[in-house]
Amino acid sequence: MKVLANDGISKSGIVALEKAGFEVITTTVAQEQLINYINDNQISVLLVRSATTVRKDLIDACSSIKIIGRGGVGMDNIDVEYAREKGISVINTPAASSHSVAELVFAHFYGLARFLHNSNREMPLEGDTKFKALKKAYGKGVELKGKTLGVLGFGRIGQATAKVALGAGMKVIAFDPFMEKANLELEFFDGQKVNFEINTISKEEVLKQADFITLHVPAQKEYVIGAPEFELMKDGVFLANAARGGVVDEVALVKAIESGKVAGAALDVFEKEPTPEIQLLMNASLSLTPHTGAATNEAQDRIGTELAEQISSILG
Ligand SMILES: NC(=O)c1ccc[n+]([C@@H]2O[C@H](COP(=O)([O-])OP(=O)(O)OC[C@H]3O[C@@H](n4cnc5c(N)ncnc54)[C@H](O)[C@@H]3O)[C@@H](O)[C@H]2O)c1
């Protein structure tokens, strides 16, 4: 049977699929030629990421398709319900990138806590002429150990972030309207395990108590963090949004930075993607990444192998 990985797939995914007896095609077929290509080649499994769209017309036109797979989480580019009604299995890999996103949040937090985002900009320009001034400017760093991390949204990524925080010696508090508690298992290099049960508390309490706040909620109609929420936070708080653009009010964030309420913030996602506001891009208190939370080799490998496992068990 043939698998078309139209937006690419990791080497480990190809290996696992070939081992299970599938032929894997990694050609990127243009959207308008996709229906013909699938029919000409009798493709059984269509794998996509976010670039290729799989709408009703394609589903109706391509009777050879048995599985549609999305490497990653969001399935906005697939008519999922329609495909399922037609008896097609639709699969994704929601957990594969959780730890990668969690580590990116901590890369930002450690960077912000020691001004790395600024230091890396200034050292190439003035590191030889103003070394002492820069040393003074970046001399009041903070440690994360002993501080409180507030997690808003305690699902897969929120819990992965909490585990990293626990490993770093932080206290963890969390808010999630749909979860009372979570059991976190931390596994160490030598097989030792430690279990933590964390009971969620109110959003207000999280905002009041946390030194570092990180958002891991799905897309929402309203801001999760806006001006009233910033009011509740500690002075000098750090914030990270690696969830979705639009869950943090960016205008209120810039105001909260200017007032000193927020000491620094990390943004991996933006209200306007792929053209974030210039006021954000130029803000020295922001540590910025271009939506790369899930972009690690390990996450891509897990996506590939998880898809291969699911495909084999459905068609095997
Ligand atoms: N930066 C990246 O590259 C990247 C990569 C993957 C996922 N994401 C995003 O991360 C977010 C979380 O993903 P996940 O896999 O952990 O999802 P998840 O569904 O496992 O967890 C989301 C949690 O948020 C909770 N929640 C819903 N509304 C809430 C609210 N108003 N306040 C607090 N909690 C609320 C839900 O109950 C759920 O437990 C999603 O928005 C996803 O799009 C970003």
The ligand as an ORCA input file, in Angstrom:
! r2SCAN-3c Opt
* xyz 0 1
  N       4.130     26.812     20.038
  C       3.937     25.725     19.324
  O       4.657     25.452     18.373
  C       2.824     24.791     19.684
  C       2.946     23.429     19.397
  C       1.913     22.560     19.764
  C       0.766     23.078     20.373
  N       0.662     24.416     20.622
  C      -0.519     24.973     21.300
  O      -0.443     24.698     22.690
  C      -1.757     24.725     23.257
  C      -1.936     23.581     24.234
  O      -1.771     22.335     23.585
  P      -1.988     20.947     24.366
  O      -1.532     19.880     23.447
  O      -1.410     21.057     25.733
  O      -3.583     20.945     24.461
  P      -4.492     20.129     25.522
  O      -5.833     20.063     24.896
  O      -3.807     18.872     25.929
  O      -4.547     21.094     26.813
  C      -5.212     22.318     26.832
  C      -5.787     22.483     28.241
  O      -6.277     23.809     28.370
  C      -7.453     23.740     29.185
  N      -8.223     24.977     29.002
  C      -9.178     25.242     28.086
  N      -9.607     26.517     28.244
  C      -8.909     27.048     29.279
  C      -8.899     28.324     29.918
  N      -9.668     29.322     29.503
  N      -8.041     28.516     30.950
  C      -7.225     27.526     31.380
  N      -7.206     26.294     30.825
  C      -8.026     26.072     29.767
  C      -8.139     22.473     28.743
  O      -9.013     21.982     29.743
  C      -6.950     21.536     28.518
  O      -6.675     20.755     29.679
  C      -2.714     24.702     22.059
  O      -3.225     26.012     21.865
  C      -1.836     24.351     20.884
  O      -2.296     24.941     19.683
  C       1.679     25.269     20.309
*
